[in-house]
Amino acid sequence: MMLINSVKTGLKKGFETTWMLAKIIIPVYFVVTFLKYTPIIDGIAVIFRPVMAIFNLPGEAAIILVLGNVLNLYAAIGAITAIELTSLEITTIAMMLSFSHSLLVETAVSKKLGISGLQVILIRIGLAVISGMIIGRIGALI
Amino acid sequence: MIEILKEATIGSIESVYSIAIIIIPIMLILQILKDYKILDKITGPFHFLAKLFKTSNETVLPLLVGIIFGLSYGAGVIIQSAKEGNLNKRDLFLITVFLATCHAVFEDTLLFVAVGANGYLLLGTRLVAAFVLTYILSRKLSLNNFKEETIDEVDQSI
């Protein structure tokens, strides 16, 4: 009897949580899909190209970072395989992206927890920039 | 245009489906473990996390789920715990900071290892950064920092 109740409560919580996340993820997913077909992503990448030198990365890496942050890690991985990079460059990009990725979806989810979206984004991009500079610079010395 | 709408519709349904097939079993198993008093034994060894950040012991479960499965799944468990009234605003803030910095450690790390990055360096840095950042914030923030918001909410509800 107790097991039946546990299963009922557990399933109810599971469906509730799925629904709650669906309400956040579906609208953001639509925005992200539309963004993918506009020149906005390429535009952002062009702006960030010159900044890549700070991380000891080639200008082309900007598109990978923008794809990972605006869309998701899978989009970024696709771009990594399409551009020729050294293993140090890949590690730098991977480090930056593991701190900061899928910002639209994940910030929407975090906001649900009562922390401001701006705070989450600043923390994540801040860590990405710091770690990128450290690995890019130190790695180049070794 | 119609193609894009179709892609967004199918894609978003797929991503909700992929969340559902993970979060529903997680919630089901957690409920059974909780009701049979097994959950406390599993989270027990990780109560040092709550001690370290001076948060309630209820923060341990959402932290573990988020670190292993990902931010959305962790958020699901956090919101369920918050509904049951066991988490205060400071707890919520600190776990969110930790999980925003470090989540889905297996999936995210292996993805990058697959394209040639150093996995140990990635995982190690992410864990250390999350611990250090959350620890510093936990020492700077007391529940009083969050009181104003709580009062506002009470006012609104009245």
Interface residues (C-beta under 8 A of the other chain):
Chain A: M2 L3 N5 S6 V7 T9 G10 L11 K13 G14 F15 E16 T17 T18 M20 L21 A22 I25 I26 Y29 F30 T33 F34 Y37 L73 Y74 I77 I80 T81 S87 I90 T91 I93 A94 M95 L97 S98 F99 H101 E106 V109 S110 K112 L113 G114 I115 V120 I123 R124 L127 S131 I135
Chain B: I4 E7 A8 G11 S12 S15 V16 I19 A20 I23 I24 P25 I26 M27 L28 I29 L30 Q31 I32 K34 D35 Y36 L71 S72 A75 G76 V77 I78 I79 Q80 A82 K89 L92 F93 I95 T96 V97 A100 T101 D108 T109 L111 F112 A114 V115 G116 A117 N118 L121 L122 T125 R126 A129 L133
